[in-house]
Amino acid sequence: MTQITPSRRNVLGAAAAFGVSLQFLAAQAFAASEGALEKKKFVFVICRGGMDGLTVAPPLGDPDYAGLRGPIALGDEALKLDGTFALHPSLAAAWRLARAGEARIAPAVATPDRARSHFEAQDVLETGAAAVYAESSGWLNRTVETLARARKVSALSVGPTAPLVLRGKAPYASWSPGHLVDGSARLPALLQDLYKDDPLLGPALARGLATEAMAAQAMASVGHAGEAAAMMPSAAPGAGARSLQQQGQAAARQLGETLAGFMKAPGGPQIAAISLDGFDTHANEGAAQGQLGARLAYLDAVLDGLHQGLGPDWKDTVVIAATEFGRTARVNGTGGTDHGTASTALLLGGALKTGGIVGDWPTLKPSTLFENRDLAPTLDMRGLFKGVLAEHLGVDRAALDQTIFPDSAATRPVTGLV
């Protein structure tokens, strides 16, 4: 990662040790918009652990769904999208966006990899390669590198460690909400005094310090909420667990709003990547409520905060939330699901075209299941990414086929998304 080092670099460099990405905040003051494409924003949300697509977007209209899913099958509580599909009730904000024509699902999408290893599947998802460990950089980093040859573009990693998808030669900024900064410490006080009269960096620094404290508390709240949900997967949560879940969702919404604030600031990043953990549901997955429901509520709150925080800039934004693989179609003996193949990707944004599902639905007939256990993939994840990068960010097809997703010319971009 190349750090951004504006003037007053000595002070800013020291501040980085306190967990505040002030290099990025300062860079906002020096960048400028250069045209319509520069207004376009793209956010990639990685849902780590193997998110169960059949619970994210249950195919209620498929005659084999209820029998396969048994105790974790959803019914009338699901939020209907059309005659076949619905969204999990925890995804209420995403459902409202879908009703407004600003969210769609790709219900049977997968990477080219067919292994069911988290490490291998995440490597393929984030490098954009056709095989595991074939690339050392991420496809989103190579996207930034490609775009930067023609115009100014910047990227932001959200989290304590930059995901592989954003690592590579192209520089990117980072912001980690997990580090608490002592507001009474000498350096933060010095910085606040130094920038108090700066119309951009003064407020930005104040927000950054406040967000660090908020996010540290948020991470603890989310952890407790997830534990409480996992302990009570089938029954309605009690008042204590509900309170923790609400705190976690409020923190998640604030996280989304803060990311939006970075992206819509003058000179802010056009591209961002954020990782969310906790989607590995081998046991006690739950249906409307439970372990996965609590995690989806957190994801929904992040997306809602991003939507609300971007305001008018939402019309120029596309968000994709995807995972490394799906889960088995059948429930295991511990009320969960095991590593599978195809899953559901969520597409959101005011820049999306209104439409139905993205890709084809293979159905859940026993004869169509992949290896007699998983939802069969009908859409290559790279084609989904290619379509958004081409239509939304203006990436050239040759670069998509050869550089960003190497040796992928046979995988056509999905068109008509933006």
C-alpha positions in Angstrom: 0.0 0.0 0.0 1.3 3.5 -0.8 0.5 6.0 1.9 -0.7 9.4 0.9 1.6 12.1 2.3 0.5 15.7 1.9 2.2 18.7 3.5 2.6 18.8 7.2 3.7 15.2 6.7 5.6 14.9 9.9 2.6 15.6 12.1 0.3 13.4 9.9 2.8 10.6 9.8 3.0 10.5 13.6 -0.8 10.5 13.8 -1.0 7.3 11.8 0.3 5.5 14.8 -2.9 6.4 16.6 -5.0 4.5 14.1 -6.5 7.5 12.3 -5.9 7.5 8.6 -5.2 11.2 8.5 -3.2 10.8 5.3 -6.4 10.0 3.6 -8.3 12.9 5.2 -5.6 15.3 4.2 -5.6 14.0 0.6 -9.2 15.1 0.3 -8.1 18.7 0.3 -5.9 18.2 -2.7 -8.0 16.2 -5.1 -10.7 17.4 -7.5 -13.4 16.0 -9.6 -12.6 15.6 -13.3 -15.8 14.7 -15.0 -18.8 12.4 -14.9 -16.9 9.1 -14.5 -15.1 10.6 -11.5 -18.4 10.8 -9.7 -19.1 7.1 -10.0 -18.7 5.1 -6.8 -18.2 1.4 -6.3 -18.2 -0.5 -3.0 -17.4 -4.2 -2.6 -18.6 -5.8 0.6 -17.0 -9.2 1.2 -19.2 -11.5 3.4 -16.6 -13.9 4.7 -17.4 -17.4 5.8 -19.7 -18.7 3.1 -23.0 -16.8 3.2 -26.0 -19.0 2.7 -27.7 -17.6 -0.4 -30.8 -19.7 0.0 -31.5 -17.9 3.3 -30.4 -14.5 2.0 -32.8 -14.7 -0.9 -35.1 -17.7 -0.2 -36.7 -19.1 -3.4 -40.1 -19.5 -1.8 -41.7 -20.3 -5.2 -39.4 -23.2 -5.9 -41.4 -26.4 -5.0 -38.3 -28.1 -3.6 -37.2 -25.3 -1.3 -39.2 -26.0 1.9 -38.4 -29.7 1.9 -34.7 -29.2 1.4 -34.4 -26.5 4.0 -36.6 -28.1 6.7 -36.3 -26.3 10.0 -34.5 -23.3 8.5 -37.0 -22.7 5.7 -38.5 -19.3 5.6 -42.2 -18.6 4.9 -44.6 -15.7 5.1 -42.1 -13.7 7.2 -39.8 -13.3 4.2 -39.9 -10.1 2.2 -41.2 -11.0 -1.2 -39.4 -9.7 -4.3 -41.4 -11.6 -7.0 -43.3 -14.8 -7.5 -40.2 -16.9 -6.8 -37.8 -15.0 -4.6 -37.9 -13.1 -1.3 -35.3 -11.5 1.0 -34.6 -12.6 4.6 -36.6 -10.4 7.0 -33.4 -9.0 8.4 -32.7 -7.4 5.1 -35.5 -4.8 5.4 -33.4 -1.9 4.1 -32.2 -3.8 1.1 -35.8 -4.9 0.4 -37.0 -1.3 0.4 -34.3 -0.5 -2.1 -35.4 -3.4 -4.2 -38.9 -2.1 -4.2 -37.6 1.2 -5.4 -35.7 -0.4 -8.2 -32.3 0.1 -6.6 -31.4 -3.4 -5.5 -31.3 -6.8 -7.3 -30.1 -10.3 -6.6 -27.9 -12.8 -8.4 -29.3 -15.9 -6.8 -26.9 -18.6 -8.3 -23.5 -17.0 -8.6 -20.1 -18.6 -7.9 -16.4 -18.1 -8.6 -14.7 -20.5 -11.0 -13.3 -22.4 -8.0 -15.2 -25.6 -7.0 -13.2 -26.3 -3.8 -15.0 -25.8 -0.5 -12.0 -24.4 1.4 -12.4 -20.9 2.8 -8.8 -20.1 2.0 -8.9 -21.2 -1.6 -12.3 -19.8 -2.3 -11.5 -16.4 -0.8 -8.3 -16.3 -2.8 -10.1 -16.9 -6.1 -12.9 -14.4 -5.1 -10.4 -11.6 -4.4 -7.7 -12.2 -6.9 -10.2 -12.6 -9.8 -8.1 -15.5 -11.1 -9.5 -18.7 -12.6 -7.4 -20.9 -10.2 -6.3 -20.7 -6.6 -3.1 -18.8 -5.9 -2.6 -17.9 -9.5 -2.4 -14.1 -8.7 -0.8 -12.2 -5.9 -2.8 -9.0 -6.3 -6.5 -8.3 -6.1 -8.8 -7.6 -9.0 -10.0 -4.3 -7.4 -6.4 -3.1 -7.1 -5.8 -3.9 -10.7 -9.0 -2.0 -11.5 -7.6 1.1 -9.7 -4.3 0.7 -11.5 -6.0 0.5 -14.9 -8.3 3.5 -14.3 -5.4 5.6 -13.0 -3.7 5.6 -16.4 -6.5 7.8 -17.7 -7.8 9.7 -14.8 -7.5 10.4 -11.1 -8.9 7.6 -9.0 -8.5 6.6 -5.4 -9.5 3.6 -3.2 -10.2 3.0 0.4 -9.9 -0.2 2.5 -12.1 -0.4 5.6 -10.9 -2.6 8.4 -7.8 -3.5 10.4 -6.3 -5.4 7.4 -6.7 -4.5 3.8 -8.5 -7.4 2.0 -6.5 -9.2 -0.8 -8.9 -7.8 -3.4 -7.5 -4.3 -2.8 -3.8 -5.2 -2.4 -1.3 -4.7 -5.2 0.7 -2.0 -7.0 -1.9 0.7 -7.0 -2.0 2.9 -3.9 -5.0 2.9 -1.6 -5.8 4.5 1.7 -7.0 2.7 4.7 -9.3 3.3 7.6 -9.7 0.9 10.5 -12.7 1.5 12.9 -11.3 -0.9 15.5 -8.7 1.3 17.1 -9.6 3.5 20.0 -7.9 6.9 20.1 -7.5 8.7 23.4 -9.0 12.1 22.7 -7.1 13.6 25.6 -3.7 12.4 24.2 -1.2 15.1 23.3 -0.9 14.2 19.6 -4.7 14.3 18.8 -5.0 17.5 20.8 -2.1 19.0 18.8 -3.6 17.9 15.5 -7.0 19.4 16.4 -5.3 22.7 17.3 -3.2 22.6 14.1 -6.2 22.1 11.9 -8.9 24.0 13.8 -9.1 26.7 11.2 -9.0 24.4 8.2 -12.5 24.2 6.7 -12.1 20.7 5.4 -9.5 18.9 7.6 -10.7 20.4 10.9 -14.2 18.8 10.8 -12.8 15.7 9.1 -10.3 15.2 11.9 -12.9 15.7 14.6 -15.2 13.2 12.9 -12.3 10.7 12.5 -11.4 10.8 16.2 -15.1 10.5 17.2 -15.6 7.6 14.8 -12.6 5.7 16.2 -14.1 5.7 19.7 -17.6 4.9 18.3 -16.3 2.0 16.2 -14.3 0.4 19.0 -17.5 0.3 21.1 -19.4 -0.9 18.0 -17.1 -3.9 17.5 -17.7 -5.0 21.1 -21.5 -4.6 20.7 -21.6 -6.5 17.5 -19.6 -9.3 19.0 -21.9 -9.6 22.0 -25.0 -9.4 19.8 -23.6 -12.2 17.6 -22.9 -14.4 20.6 -26.4 -13.8 22.0 -28.0 -14.6 18.6 -26.0 -17.8 18.3 -27.2 -19.0 21.7 -30.8 -18.5 20.8 -31.2 -19.5 17.1 -34.8 -20.7 17.1 -36.6 -18.6 19.7 -37.3 -14.9 19.8 -34.4 -13.1 21.6 -34.9 -11.8 25.1 -34.8 -8.1 26.0 -31.0 -8.3 26.8 -30.1 -9.9 23.5 -32.4 -7.6 21.6 -30.7 -4.6 23.2 -27.3 -5.9 22.2 -28.5 -6.5 18.6 -29.9 -3.0 18.4 -26.6 -1.6 19.6 -24.7 -3.6 17.0 -27.1 -2.5 14.2 -26.8 1.1 15.2 -23.0 0.8 15.2 -23.1 -0.9 11.8 -25.3 1.9 10.4 -22.9 4.4 11.7 -20.0 2.5 10.0 -21.9 2.7 6.7 -22.6 6.4 7.2 -18.9 7.1 8.0 -17.7 5.3 4.9 -20.3 7.3 2.9 -18.8 10.5 4.4 -15.4 9.6 3.2 -16.6 8.8 -0.3 -18.7 11.9 -0.8 -16.1 14.3 0.6 -14.2 16.4 -2.0 -11.5 14.2 -3.4 -12.8 11.2 -1.5 -12.3 7.6 -2.8 -14.4 6.4 -5.7 -13.8 2.7 -4.8 -14.0 1.0 -1.4 -13.7 -2.5 0.0 -15.0 -3.7 3.3 -15.0 -7.2 4.9 -17.6 -8.5 7.2 -17.0 -11.8 9.0 -19.3 -14.3 10.7 -21.2 -16.0 7.9 -19.9 -19.6 8.5 -23.1 -21.2 9.8 -22.3 -24.9 10.4 -24.6 -25.1 13.4 -27.7 -23.2 14.7 -28.1 -21.2 11.5 -31.7 -20.3 12.3 -34.5 -19.1 10.0 -36.1 -15.7 10.5 -34.1 -15.3 13.7 -30.9 -16.8 14.8 -27.2 -16.7 14.0 -27.4 -15.9 10.4 -30.4 -13.5 10.8 -28.4 -11.4 13.3 -25.5 -11.3 10.9 -27.7 -10.3 8.0 -29.2 -7.5 10.1 -25.7 -6.2 10.6 -25.0 -6.3 6.9 -28.3 -4.6 6.2 -27.5 -1.8 8.6 -24.1 -1.2 7.0 -25.8 -1.0 3.6 -28.6 1.3 4.9 -26.0 3.6 6.5 -24.1 3.8 3.3 -27.3 4.6 1.3 -28.5 7.2 3.8 -25.0 8.7 4.2 -24.4 9.1 0.5 -27.5 11.1 0.0 -27.7 12.5 -3.6 -24.4 10.7 -4.4 -26.3 7.3 -4.1 -27.5 7.8 -7.7 -23.9 7.4 -8.9 -23.2 4.4 -6.7 -23.1 0.6 -7.1 -22.6 -1.8 -4.2 -22.0 -5.5 -4.5 -22.1 -7.8 -1.5 -20.8 -11.2 -2.2 -19.2 -14.3 -0.5 -16.7 -17.0 -1.4 -19.2 -19.8 -1.7 -22.7 -20.8 -0.6 -24.0 -23.5 1.7 -25.4 -27.0 1.2 -29.0 -27.1 0.1 -29.9 -29.6 2.8 -29.6 -28.9 6.5 -27.1 -30.9 8.6 -27.6 -32.6 11.9 -26.8 -29.5 14.0 -29.3 -27.2 12.4 -26.8 -25.6 10.1 -25.4 -25.9 6.6 -22.0 -27.0 5.4 -19.7 -25.5 2.7 -21.4 -25.4 -0.7 -21.1 -23.8 -4.1 -23.4 -21.2 -5.6 -24.7 -18.4 -3.4 -26.5 -15.1 -3.7 -24.9 -11.8 -4.4 -26.7 -8.5 -3.6 -26.4 -5.6 -6.0 -27.5 -2.2 -4.7 -27.3 1.4 -5.8 -29.0 4.3 -7.4 -27.0 3.7 -10.6 -28.5 0.3 -11.1 -31.1 -0.4 -13.8 -34.4 -1.7 -12.6 -34.8 -5.4 -13.3 -35.3 -8.9 -12.1 -32.8 -11.5 -11.0 -29.3 -11.4 -12.5 -28.5 -14.7 -14.1 -30.6 -17.9 -14.4 -32.3 -19.9 -11.7 -31.3 -23.6 -11.9 -34.1 -24.7 -9.5 -33.6 -27.0 -6.5 -34.7 -30.2 -8.2 -32.5 -33.1 -7.0 -31.3 -33.7 -10.6 -30.0 -30.1 -10.8 -28.1 -29.9 -7.5 -24.4 -29.7 -7.9 -22.8 -33.0 -6.8 -26.2 -33.8 -5.3 -25.7 -31.4 -2.5 -25.3 -27.7 -3.5 -27.2 -25.1 -5.5 -25.7 -25.2 -9.0 -24.0 -22.1 -10.2 -25.4 -20.4 -13.4 -23.4 -17.2 -13.3 -19.6 -16.7 -13.1 -18.8 -14.1 -10.4 -16.3 -12.5 -12.7 -19.0 -11.8 -15.3 -20.9 -9.9 -12.7 -17.9 -7.9 -11.6 -17.0 -7.3 -15.2 -20.4 -5.9 -16.1 -20.4 -3.4 -13.3 -16.8 -2.3 -13.9 -17.4 -1.8 -17.6 -20.8 -0.1 -17.5 -20.4 1.9 -14.3 -16.7 2.7 -14.1 -15.9 2.6 -17.8 -13.2 -0.1 -17.7 -12.1 -1.3 -21.2 -13.1 -4.9 -22.1 -9.6 -5.8 -23.1 -8.3 -4.8 -19.6 -11.1 -6.8 -18.0 -10.3 -9.9 -20.0 -6.5 -9.8 -19.8 -5.4 -7.8 -16.7 -8.2 -7.4 -14.1 -9.5 -11.0 -14.6 -6.6 -12.7 -16.4 -7.4 -15.2 -19.2 -11.1 -14.7 -18.8 -12.1 -13.7 -22.3 -14.6 -16.6 -22.4 -16.5 -15.1 -19.4 -18.6 -12.3 -20.8 -19.6 -9.3 -18.8 -23.2 -9.2 -17.6 -24.8 -6.3 -19.5 -27.7 -4.1 -18.7 -26.9 -3.7 -15.0 -26.2 0.1 -15.0 
